[in-house]
Structures are given as C-alpha cells and as structure tokens.
Amino acid sequence: MRIVISGPAAAFDGDTQTEITDPAVLRRLAGLVVPDANCADYLYAPEFDELDLTGGRIETAYRSPGDLRVLTEYLTPRALSAEELAILVEYTEGQWSDGAGESGLEVTIEGQCIQIGFAPFPSGQGVEVEQLSEDPHPQPRFRRLFAAARSGDLSALRAAIAAGEDLDCRKGGMTALKWAISYGHAEAALLLIESGADAVAEDVFGDTVLVSCAASRDLSDESAARVAEQLVQRGVTAEVKPHQLEQALDIAIQRGKVQLAKVLSKAGSNGGA
C-alpha cells in the first residue's frame, strides 16, 4: 500500500516575509524535496513494531488553484487501520513542523529568495490521507523481529530468525540489534550477533553498536560488557573508526560502566583487536 499524507504549505518572500499567492510562482515550487529526510527512519511507535513501513520523504506539490502542499508518502505491505493512520498522520505532522521538515525549504527563482513553510496552519487543518493499493504488494522484510527485540522475547526472536527475516533492515533508523541494546536486552542482542546481524553498521544518527552499549540506560554495566566482549571476539572493534571506539569509551566512563570501560580500553590498547 501507498500511504499519502498531504497538508497545506505556504511560500514567503525571503526579504519581505509576505506570503506568495501567485499561482505561476507556486506552480514552480512543486517537486522540491527536503534532503536526507525519510520520516519512517524516526518512527518508534510500538503500534508499528511489526509493520515494515518505509519511505516518508518530505516534498512539495502543487494543486490548482494556487494550492501549495507538503506531501509525505510511505509504503507498507498492508492497509493501515483507522487507529494506525491517525498515529501516522500525527507523527508526520510533527515531522513537518518540528522534525525533519522544521526548517522548511529555501530556493531562489529568478533572483527572488523564497522560503517554504510546512506548518503554516493549526495542526490537522487541511490534512488529507489516501491509501492506494500497490500491485504487487511489497514483501515485508520483517514481521516479528523488532517487536521481539523491543520486548526481549527470545522465542519470538528465534522464530523471526528462523523465518529468514532481514536482521539488518532498519526501523526507526536502527537495526534490531541496536533496538535490543537500547531496550536493555543483552540475551536478545547476543542472539542477534550470533545469528550474523551486522554489528558494525551505524544508525541514522551515526552511532555504532558499541556507543549504544555505553549509552543505553536500560543495559546494565555487566550486560553491556558481555555484549562488547562478544563484539571484540568477532573483530567489530577492529572495524569501527578509532574515534568511535573512543566515543564509546568516553560514554561508558561518564555513565559509570566500569566493566564495559575495561573491555573497550583493552580493545583500544590492542589496536581494536
């Protein structure tokens, strides 16, 4: 399914801050895209743990007469319920106004600086939602993987692994391994590492699994050290950048994770090996 959410946008003269209403100008503002902004990368709502939702770029569209819109489109393997749609719409509006689209867009056309805002009206006003059937439906990369990682349910996690779910796909900008660590489930993290999950990849924020071990307030020092030991044995510390290992060590020290700090310090002194 394609889920298309759109809402009013407004364009302003960059010098005078007066709103631009000329249809000829507004029409030329269609098709602009906020760079590096996929809203699905930041969605952490538990209601979507088992739904492989992707996409979510923020772009402009023009609808006659003189109607400039902001548009965000997602892909899902199935139709969403009314409750799920309501959650997704609220989240998307938040991304337009305070998240990835907060700064809007700025373009220059024929010497005129134009600023585009994505939340010029009260929340919910003029927002439209469409669910459009795709044929064939995209195949989901996971079903139970992230829900199991969030809860630490090892039986469900083993079932997801046995079913061939993609261990390295991302939800909320992070892999299931980072979810397990962030929610404090060491055994789930160790199972994912043992099953071949990518332990080197950075998340959408540029952080490594080692940084997550250090930063997670739900993962105890002992558990973080156990996970880090496994990562060291698998050569992960030799593959990450030196400053990333130092960052993980600094955070471990700040959080009082003494055992983890020892593991990371030893790995650093051995050149990451």
Rosetta silent file (secondary structure, phi, psi, omega in degrees, C-alpha in Angstrom):
SEQUENCE: MRIVISGPAAAFDGDTQTEITDPAVLRRLAGLVVPDANCADYLYAPEFDELDLTGGRIETAYRSPGDLRVLTEYLTPRALSAEELAILVEYTEGQWSDGAGESGLEVTIEGQCIQIGFAPFPSGQGVEVEQLSEDPHPQPRFRRLFAAARSGDLSALRAAIAAGEDLDCRKGGMTALKWAISYGHAEAALLLIESGADAVAEDVFGDTVLVSCAASRDLSDESAARVAEQLVQRGVTAEVKPHQLEQALDIAIQRGKVQLAKVLSKAGSNGGA
SCORE:     score description
SCORE:     0.000 S_00000001
   1 L     0.000  145.657  169.864    0.000    0.000    0.000 S_00000001
   2 E  -103.515  125.621  176.484    0.990    3.597   -0.578 S_00000001
   3 E  -106.389  114.734 -177.193    0.011    5.922    2.234 S_00000001
   4 E  -112.180  119.007  179.135   -0.018    9.523    1.021 S_00000001
   5 E  -115.893  127.798  179.768   -0.378   12.269    3.614 S_00000001
   6 E  -134.219  154.709  179.377   -0.579   15.869    2.477 S_00000001
   7 E  -152.269  170.297 -179.162   -1.192   19.206    4.122 S_00000001
   8 E   -66.145  142.480  171.097   -1.093   22.919    3.397 S_00000001
   9 L  -125.103  165.171  179.238    2.245   24.610    2.819 S_00000001
  10 E  -140.292  144.782  178.951    2.969   28.300    2.398 S_00000001
  11 E  -114.256  140.987 -177.450    5.611   30.263    0.497 S_00000001
  12 E  -131.441  147.088  173.273    7.011   33.601    1.600 S_00000001
  13 E   -67.562  126.269 -175.671    9.231   36.221    0.051 S_00000001
  14 L   -63.810  -22.915 -178.461   12.582   35.828    1.791 S_00000001
  15 L   -92.079  -45.279 -174.677   13.118   39.595    2.039 S_00000001
  16 L   -97.496  -15.445 -176.925    9.676   40.949    2.929 S_00000001
  17 L    62.810   19.241  174.095    8.207   37.805    4.566 S_00000001
  18 L   -84.574  144.383 -177.428    4.953   38.432    2.697 S_00000001
  19 E   -70.826  139.757  178.275    3.075   35.331    1.594 S_00000001
  20 L   -93.688  123.867 -179.086    3.327   34.430   -2.079 S_00000001
  21 L  -121.268   -0.602 -179.062   -0.041   33.616   -3.647 S_00000001
  22 L   -66.698  115.139 -178.636    0.737   33.974   -7.348 S_00000001
  23 H   -55.606  -33.838 -178.950   -0.205   30.586   -8.907 S_00000001
  24 H   -63.917  -35.988  178.608    2.512   30.969  -11.547 S_00000001
  25 H   -77.230  -45.118 -177.725    5.172   31.143   -8.827 S_00000001
  26 H   -61.093  -36.573 -179.584    3.626   28.473   -6.610 S_00000001
  27 H   -61.120  -33.421 -178.554    3.434   26.058   -9.531 S_00000001
  28 L   -76.379   -9.084 -179.500    7.202   26.311   -9.943 S_00000001
  29 L   -91.375   -2.287 -179.915    7.712   25.261   -6.327 S_00000001
  30 L   -71.015  146.892  174.781    6.279   21.768   -6.865 S_00000001
  31 L    85.866    7.101  176.486    8.573   18.759   -6.641 S_00000001
  32 L   -80.104  142.829 -174.766   11.067   20.185   -4.163 S_00000001
  33 E  -125.808  134.674  173.222   12.380   17.649   -1.644 S_00000001
  34 E   -70.984  122.056 -175.935   13.821   18.105    1.839 S_00000001
  35 E   -68.519  144.505  174.124   17.237   16.392    1.633 S_00000001
  36 E    54.082   40.488 -178.773   18.034   13.364    3.810 S_00000001
  37 E  -129.466   88.107  172.359   14.585   13.324    5.383 S_00000001
  38 E  -106.128  105.746 -172.633   12.849    9.936    5.417 S_00000001
  39 H   -59.169  -30.801 -179.275   10.277   10.200    8.165 S_00000001
  40 H   -61.373  -23.238 -178.597    9.977    6.415    8.530 S_00000001
  41 H   -68.312  -15.050 -174.436   13.558    6.383    9.852 S_00000001
  42 H  -118.387   12.564 -176.765   12.462    8.113   13.050 S_00000001
  43 L   -90.877  116.022 -177.188    9.193    6.347   13.829 S_00000001
  44 L  -115.607    9.857 -176.069    9.372    4.410   17.106 S_00000001
  45 L   -60.405  127.943 -179.640    5.667    3.933   17.927 S_00000001
  46 H   -56.114  -28.721 -179.790    5.084    0.418   19.366 S_00000001
  47 H   -61.246  -18.084 -177.300    1.958    0.117   17.208 S_00000001
  48 H  -109.717   11.053 -177.186    4.255   -0.151   14.176 S_00000001
  49 L   -56.721  -36.792 -175.483    6.814   -2.620   15.565 S_00000001
  50 L  -101.055   11.936 -178.671    5.565   -5.433   13.327 S_00000001
  51 L  -113.237  123.590 -179.249    4.873   -3.292   10.272 S_00000001
  52 L   -81.906   79.879 -179.090    7.563   -2.803    7.639 S_00000001
  53 L   -93.073  126.264 -179.188    6.869    0.876    6.979 S_00000001
  54 E  -129.145  171.753  176.996    9.346    2.612    4.664 S_00000001
  55 E    88.500 -147.388  177.344    9.725    5.920    2.857 S_00000001
  56 E    99.739   25.800  177.469    8.440    9.187    4.235 S_00000001
  57 E   -71.460  155.534 -177.585   10.335   11.827    2.299 S_00000001
  58 E  -105.988  121.300 -178.662    9.029   15.382    2.576 S_00000001
  59 E  -142.007  167.379  179.212    8.299   17.146   -0.705 S_00000001
  60 E   -99.713  152.577  176.428    6.184   19.907   -2.164 S_00000001
  61 E  -142.726  156.304  179.803    3.255   19.513   -4.541 S_00000001
  62 E  -120.741  132.771  178.879    1.013   21.949   -6.334 S_00000001
  63 E  -132.160  119.941 -176.860   -2.725   21.591   -6.675 S_00000001
  64 L   -62.991  146.482   -0.898   -4.715   24.138   -8.620 S_00000001
  65 L   -98.441  121.074  174.360   -5.788   26.794   -7.968 S_00000001
  66 L    64.079   28.618 -176.271   -2.853   28.223   -6.064 S_00000001
  67 E  -105.258  100.974  176.348   -2.739   25.402   -3.516 S_00000001
  68 E   -86.847  132.573 -175.440    0.813   24.600   -2.415 S_00000001
  69 E  -125.187  156.079  165.733    1.022   21.359   -0.448 S_00000001
  70 E  -104.885  138.071 -172.564    3.510   19.384    1.594 S_00000001
  71 E  -134.438  134.070  175.661    3.373   15.679    0.795 S_00000001
  72 E  -132.210  131.037 -174.950    4.813   12.605    2.505 S_00000001
  73 E  -122.874  133.666  178.301    4.420    9.098    1.111 S_00000001
  74 E  -119.004  158.189  172.306    5.001    5.765    2.855 S_00000001
  75 E  -116.777  135.969  176.804    4.995    2.160    1.647 S_00000001
  76 L  -138.682  155.158  179.242    3.510   -0.672    3.712 S_00000001
  77 L   -74.387  -12.934 -177.779    2.780   -4.353    2.987 S_00000001
  78 L  -147.891  169.078  175.592   -0.865   -3.904    4.038 S_00000001
  79 L   -70.510  149.859  178.444   -3.545   -1.312    4.592 S_00000001
  80 L   -93.217  149.876  175.017   -3.466    0.560    7.894 S_00000001
  81 L   -75.084  168.582  178.684   -6.309    0.638   10.365 S_00000001
  82 H   -60.333  -39.655  179.492   -8.007    3.909   11.250 S_00000001
  83 H   -65.732  -43.213  179.434   -6.082    3.982   14.538 S_00000001
  84 H   -64.639  -40.162  178.178   -2.758    3.353   12.794 S_00000001
  85 H   -62.048  -42.826 -179.456   -3.493    6.045   10.227 S_00000001
  86 H   -61.337  -41.076  178.783   -4.299    8.553   12.956 S_00000001
  87 H   -65.205  -43.571 -178.069   -0.988    7.815   14.687 S_00000001
  88 H   -66.722  -39.232  178.961    0.940    8.083   11.427 S_00000001
  89 H   -64.810  -45.711  179.474   -0.730   11.366   10.475 S_00000001
  90 H   -61.075  -43.449  178.643    0.011   12.913   13.879 S_00000001
  91 H   -62.679  -44.477 -177.909    3.612   11.732   13.674 S_00000001
  92 H   -64.234  -42.420  175.913    4.028   13.046   10.119 S_00000001
  93 H   -58.721  -37.830  177.730    2.631   16.445   11.039 S_00000001
  94 H   -63.969  -37.802  177.686    5.178   16.523   13.851 S_00000001
  95 H   -67.965  -37.015  177.780    7.964   15.834   11.382 S_00000001
  96 H   -62.683  -42.494 -170.543    6.746   18.638    9.127 S_00000001
  97 H   -92.848  -39.188 -172.752    6.661   21.183   11.926 S_00000001
  98 H  -126.352    0.310 -176.949    9.272   20.150   14.500 S_00000001
  99 L  -114.622 -124.004 -174.737   11.299   17.331   12.941 S_00000001
 100 L   -61.807  -28.501 -178.623   12.928   16.737    9.594 S_00000001
 101 L  -101.037   10.658 -173.970   10.902   19.481    7.911 S_00000001
 102 L   -54.508  -40.115 -177.183   11.150   22.057   10.693 S_00000001
 103 L   -83.563   -3.671 -179.064   13.377   24.411    8.695 S_00000001
 104 L    64.577 -148.321  179.329   11.241   24.132    5.575 S_00000001
 105 E  -135.790  152.063  175.529   12.923   24.861    2.255 S_00000001
 106 E  -133.989  126.658 -179.479   14.575   27.895    0.727 S_00000001
 107 E  -134.360  161.190  175.601   15.005   28.369   -3.012 S_00000001
 108 E  -120.816  123.921  179.356   15.875   31.214   -5.347 S_00000001
 109 E  -123.907  117.479  179.956   13.842   31.724   -8.515 S_00000001
 110 L    50.437   44.419  175.718   14.840   34.459  -10.924 S_00000001
 111 L    83.138   -5.175  179.440   16.677   36.284   -8.144 S_00000001
 112 E   -97.584  123.482  176.210   13.821   36.045   -5.649 S_00000001
 113 E   -79.611  126.540 -178.157   14.530   34.199   -2.393 S_00000001
 114 E  -123.873  129.020  177.410   11.526   32.080   -1.442 S_00000001
 115 E  -108.309  133.294 -177.764   11.038   30.348    1.899 S_00000001
 116 E  -114.282  126.728  177.988    8.567   27.469    2.171 S_00000001
 117 E  -108.915  141.825 -175.404    6.975   26.506    5.476 S_00000001
 118 L  -102.593    0.543  179.221    5.297   23.146    6.101 S_00000001
 119 L  -139.596   58.311 -175.251    3.195   24.002    9.161 S_00000001
 120 L   -81.110  -11.383 -175.721    1.618   27.389    8.491 S_00000001
 121 L  -124.381  166.221  178.796   -1.804   26.468    9.881 S_00000001
 122 L   -55.119  148.786 -177.653   -3.139   24.833   13.082 S_00000001
 123 L   -53.568  134.941  176.665   -2.442   21.100   13.398 S_00000001
 124 L    87.671  -17.980 -177.643   -4.818   18.916   11.405 S_00000001
 125 L   -73.084  122.108  176.885   -6.255   21.728    9.311 S_00000001
 126 L    76.097    9.975 -179.582   -6.383   20.801    5.641 S_00000001
 127 L   -82.479  134.717 -179.903   -4.564   17.474    6.109 S_00000001
 128 E  -125.111  147.567 -178.616   -5.598   14.696    3.721 S_00000001
 129 E  -132.252  136.351  175.802   -4.780   10.975    3.756 S_00000001
 130 E  -130.978  141.101  169.392   -5.013    8.389    0.988 S_00000001
 131 E  -112.930  117.990 -175.584   -4.360    4.648    0.982 S_00000001
 132 E  -116.028  127.900 -177.823   -3.569    3.491   -2.522 S_00000001
 133 L   -70.475  135.860  174.868   -3.268   -0.180   -3.423 S_00000001
 134 L  -107.753  140.183  179.976    0.006   -1.362   -4.908 S_00000001
 135 L  -131.746  112.969    1.613    0.113   -4.444   -7.147 S_00000001
 136 L   -81.274  162.554  176.074    2.001   -6.474   -6.206 S_00000001
 137 L   -67.395  141.791  176.014    2.225   -5.538   -2.543 S_00000001
 138 L   -63.647  140.249  179.581    5.822   -5.059   -1.349 S_00000001
 139 L   -77.916  128.109 -179.555    7.079   -8.049    0.591 S_00000001
 140 L   -66.358  141.771  177.738    7.765   -7.203    4.243 S_00000001
 141 L   -82.671  -15.589  179.990   11.374   -7.570    5.383 S_00000001
 142 L  -156.100  162.222  172.850   10.229   -8.470    8.877 S_00000001
 143 L  -130.601  -53.998 -175.121    7.163   -9.325   10.925 S_00000001
 144 L  -108.517   -5.809 -169.291    8.176  -10.129   14.496 S_00000001
 145 H   -56.564  -53.024 -173.672   11.828   -9.042   14.534 S_00000001
 146 H   -76.999  -33.178  175.410   11.560   -5.573   16.047 S_00000001
 147 H   -62.811  -40.601  178.906    8.731   -6.383   18.446 S_00000001
 148 H   -68.087  -38.981  178.770   10.866   -9.242   19.783 S_00000001
 149 H   -66.188  -38.702  179.334   13.939   -7.013   20.032 S_00000001
 150 H   -65.654  -42.134 -174.839   11.967   -4.357   21.920 S_00000001
 151 H   -88.564  -19.153 -176.164   10.491   -6.854   24.399 S_00000001
 152 L    79.616   18.306 -179.306   13.472   -9.221   24.648 S_00000001
 153 L   -75.441  101.891 -175.243   11.261  -12.195   23.735 S_00000001
 154 H   -68.758  -34.966  179.254   13.879  -14.782   22.759 S_00000001
 155 H   -64.319  -45.730  179.071   11.358  -17.340   21.477 S_00000001
 156 H   -66.066  -35.839  179.735    9.811  -14.787   19.134 S_00000001
 157 H   -67.580  -42.497  177.214   13.271  -13.602   18.104 S_00000001
 158 H   -62.613  -38.999  178.818   14.404  -17.139   17.271 S_00000001
 159 H   -64.311  -39.532  179.023   11.218  -17.619   15.238 S_00000001
 160 H   -65.627  -40.642  178.772   11.909  -14.400   13.321 S_00000001
 161 H   -66.398  -44.809 -179.939   15.468  -15.502   12.607 S_00000001
 162 H   -63.841  -29.486 -179.828   14.345  -18.984   11.548 S_00000001
 163 L   -79.504   -3.265  177.361   11.766  -17.408    9.221 S_00000001
 164 L    81.428   21.203  178.011   14.553  -15.577    7.423 S_00000001
 165 L   -63.722  147.996 -174.255   13.558  -12.052    8.463 S_00000001
 166 L   -72.574  106.260 -176.251   16.134   -9.445    7.451 S_00000001
 167 L   -69.104  -19.329 -174.820   18.339   -8.937   10.512 S_00000001
 168 L  -106.025    4.172  175.352   19.991   -5.868    9.027 S_00000001
 169 L   -71.552  164.194 -174.883   16.932   -3.908    7.925 S_00000001
 170 L  -119.131  144.824  173.283   16.225   -0.736    9.862 S_00000001
 171 E  -138.042  130.929 -173.696   13.244    0.582   11.706 S_00000001
 172 L    63.647   25.430  178.244   13.364    3.962   13.360 S_00000001
 173 L    79.399    3.593 -176.639   16.794    4.342   11.772 S_00000001
 174 E  -132.378  154.435  174.954   18.234    1.411   13.737 S_00000001
 175 L   -79.057  168.062  178.476   18.722   -2.325   13.291 S_00000001
 176 H   -62.134  -32.339  178.106   17.086   -4.885   15.561 S_00000001
 177 H   -60.602  -44.737  179.883   20.456   -5.366   17.287 S_00000001
 178 H   -69.911  -31.625  175.160   20.501   -1.730   18.336 S_00000001
 179 H   -62.070  -47.809 -178.316   16.876   -1.988   19.435 S_00000001
 180 H   -58.856  -42.130  179.537   17.718   -4.915   21.701 S_00000001
 181 H   -68.238  -45.096 -178.050   20.628   -2.995   23.226 S_00000001
 182 H   -61.880  -33.944  179.914   18.685    0.252   23.592 S_00000001
 183 L   -93.600    7.512  170.137   15.878   -1.546   25.430 S_00000001
 184 L    81.699   27.092 -177.390   18.326   -3.399   27.677 S_00000001
 185 L  -108.502   88.299 -176.218   18.025   -6.975   26.389 S_00000001
 186 H   -62.931  -43.293 -177.119   21.522   -8.431   26.379 S_00000001
 187 H   -63.375  -38.319  177.238   20.449  -12.009   25.582 S_00000001
 188 H   -65.424  -41.500  178.678   18.489  -10.811   22.560 S_00000001
 189 H   -62.771  -44.129 -179.732   21.487   -8.769   21.411 S_00000001
 190 H   -64.098  -38.441  178.350   23.833  -11.753   21.816 S_00000001
 191 H   -64.272  -41.432  179.030   21.431  -13.984   19.873 S_00000001
 192 H   -66.364  -40.767  177.618   21.329  -11.487   17.009 S_00000001
 193 H   -62.415  -46.121 -179.919   25.129  -11.184   16.965 S_00000001
 194 H   -62.092  -30.215 -177.132   25.470  -14.971   16.990 S_00000001
 195 L   -86.698    1.925  174.023   22.963  -15.166   14.120 S_00000001
 196 L    98.694   14.406  177.584   25.048  -12.869   11.934 S_00000001
 197 L   -62.584  144.523  179.771   23.476   -9.444   12.458 S_00000001
 198 L   -68.476  113.423 -177.210   25.638   -6.576   11.215 S_00000001
 199 L  -100.246    5.413 -178.409   27.359   -5.253   14.338 S_00000001
 200 L  -105.090  -28.480 -173.727   29.419   -2.597   12.548 S_00000001
 201 L   -57.637  142.001  175.329   26.723   -0.564   10.816 S_00000001
 202 L   -86.551  152.917  175.725   25.985    2.925   12.101 S_00000001
 203 L   -85.761 -175.063 -175.679   22.431    4.010   12.829 S_00000001
 204 L   -63.734  -18.685  179.358   20.709    7.035   11.315 S_00000001
 205 L   -94.618   -0.289  178.644   22.403    9.216   13.936 S_00000001
 206 L    86.861    9.669 -178.630   25.881    7.911   13.076 S_00000001
 207 L   -92.100  149.335  178.861   26.267    5.886   16.292 S_00000001
 208 L   -94.519  171.163  176.409   27.754    2.391   16.488 S_00000001
 209 H   -62.194  -37.232  178.848   26.563   -0.630   18.452 S_00000001
 210 H   -63.005  -40.022  176.998   29.392   -0.025   20.925 S_00000001
 211 H   -63.649  -39.829  178.337   28.154    3.504   21.546 S_00000001
 212 H   -63.049  -39.372  177.187   24.667    2.099   22.133 S_00000001
 213 H   -59.035  -41.529 -178.605   26.069   -0.349   24.699 S_00000001
 214 H   -74.428  -38.264 -172.164   27.616    2.550   26.558 S_00000001
 215 H   -83.579  -27.064 -175.203   24.693    4.957   26.194 S_00000001
 216 L   -63.952  120.138  177.794   21.770    2.641   26.945 S_00000001
 217 L   -78.684  -14.015  179.892   20.464    3.336   30.444 S_00000001
 218 L   -92.616   -7.613  179.157   18.471    0.097   30.305 S_00000001
 219 L  -103.949  117.382 -176.869   21.529   -2.083   29.660 S_00000001
 220 L   -65.654  164.717  178.851   23.492   -2.763   32.836 S_00000001
 221 H   -58.910  -46.567 -179.427   27.253   -2.445   33.020 S_00000001
 222 H   -60.503  -45.382 -178.994   27.647   -6.216   33.272 S_00000001
 223 H   -66.508  -41.227  178.845   25.352   -6.840   30.301 S_00000001
 224 H   -62.120  -40.096  179.120   26.999   -4.135   28.213 S_00000001
 225 H   -65.600  -38.294  178.837   30.413   -5.652   28.919 S_00000001
 226 H   -63.446  -44.332  179.493   29.169   -9.108   27.871 S_00000001
 227 H   -65.317  -43.347  179.833   27.855   -7.777   24.582 S_00000001
 228 H   -62.898  -38.957  177.753   31.042   -5.791   23.986 S_00000001
 229 H   -59.513  -42.783  178.971   33.180   -8.859   24.682 S_00000001
 230 H   -64.093  -39.157  179.171   31.274  -10.749   22.021 S_00000001
 231 H   -67.040  -38.830  177.817   31.767   -7.871   19.598 S_00000001
 232 H   -62.647  -45.057 -179.115   35.507   -7.783   20.336 S_00000001
 233 H   -61.852  -28.839 -179.735   35.783  -11.529   19.726 S_00000001
 234 L   -91.717    5.818  174.143   34.082  -11.059   16.369 S_00000001
 235 L    81.272   12.620 -177.645   36.500   -8.311   15.375 S_00000001
 236 H   -64.428  -39.900 -177.167   33.996   -5.465   15.453 S_00000001
 237 H   -65.878  -22.040  177.768   36.281   -3.157   17.423 S_00000001
 238 H   -81.188  -17.386 -176.690   38.921   -3.527   14.714 S_00000001
 239 H   -95.498  -25.290 -179.710   36.424   -2.431   12.049 S_00000001
 240 L   -76.670  160.126  179.142   34.972    0.695   13.655 S_00000001
 241 L   -69.249  146.043 -178.823   36.723    4.030   13.328 S_00000001
 242 H   -52.838  -41.195 -177.703   39.157    4.886   16.171 S_00000001
 243 H   -67.963  -25.750  178.313   37.128    7.931   17.233 S_00000001
 244 H   -72.743  -36.397  175.672   34.004    5.750   17.506 S_00000001
 245 H   -66.688  -41.288  177.637   35.761    3.413   19.916 S_00000001
 246 H   -64.267  -39.438  178.505   36.953    6.426   21.895 S_00000001
 247 H   -61.933  -44.574  178.680   33.430    7.833   21.912 S_00000001
 248 H   -61.924  -41.037  179.657   32.037    4.583   23.311 S_00000001
 249 H   -65.042  -44.331  179.762   34.737    4.530   25.992 S_00000001
 250 H   -59.672  -43.492 -179.161   34.072    8.149   26.983 S_00000001
 251 H   -68.161  -39.648  178.117   30.343    7.497   27.343 S_00000001
 252 H   -59.144  -41.939  179.183   30.956    4.302   29.317 S_00000001
 253 H   -66.390  -43.886  179.752   33.116    6.259   31.766 S_00000001
 254 H   -61.716  -35.771 -177.871   30.526    9.042   32.024 S_00000001
 255 L   -87.229   -0.348  179.902   27.775    6.505   32.731 S_00000001
 256 L    72.544   24.898  178.204   29.883    4.680   35.313 S_00000001
 257 L   -89.015   84.017 -173.027   30.009    1.461   33.301 S_00000001
 258 H   -65.799  -45.974 -178.290   33.318    0.265   34.713 S_00000001
 259 H   -63.756  -42.071  178.446   33.275   -3.265   33.285 S_00000001
 260 H   -64.912  -40.627  179.710   32.389   -2.011   29.817 S_00000001
 261 H   -60.788  -38.157  178.651   35.093    0.644   30.010 S_00000001
 262 H   -64.443  -42.843  179.262   37.673   -2.046   30.783 S_00000001
 263 H   -61.826  -46.428 -177.011   36.616   -4.091   27.758 S_00000001
 264 H   -69.931  -38.216  178.894   36.765   -1.053   25.471 S_00000001
 265 H   -64.304  -42.492  178.893   40.020    0.213   26.915 S_00000001
 266 H   -64.299  -41.865  179.747   41.677   -3.170   26.418 S_00000001
 267 H   -63.581  -40.056  179.697   40.370   -3.364   22.862 S_00000001
 268 H   -66.097  -40.310 -179.791   41.713    0.129   22.169 S_00000001
 269 H   -69.953  -21.937  177.697   45.154   -0.667   23.557 S_00000001
 270 L   -95.042   17.072 -179.545   45.263   -3.750   21.340 S_00000001
 271 L    71.138   25.939  179.008   44.505   -1.690   18.264 S_00000001
 272 L    89.627   -9.618 -178.993   40.856   -2.697   18.334 S_00000001
 273 L   -85.388    0.000    0.000   41.639   -6.415   18.258 S_00000001
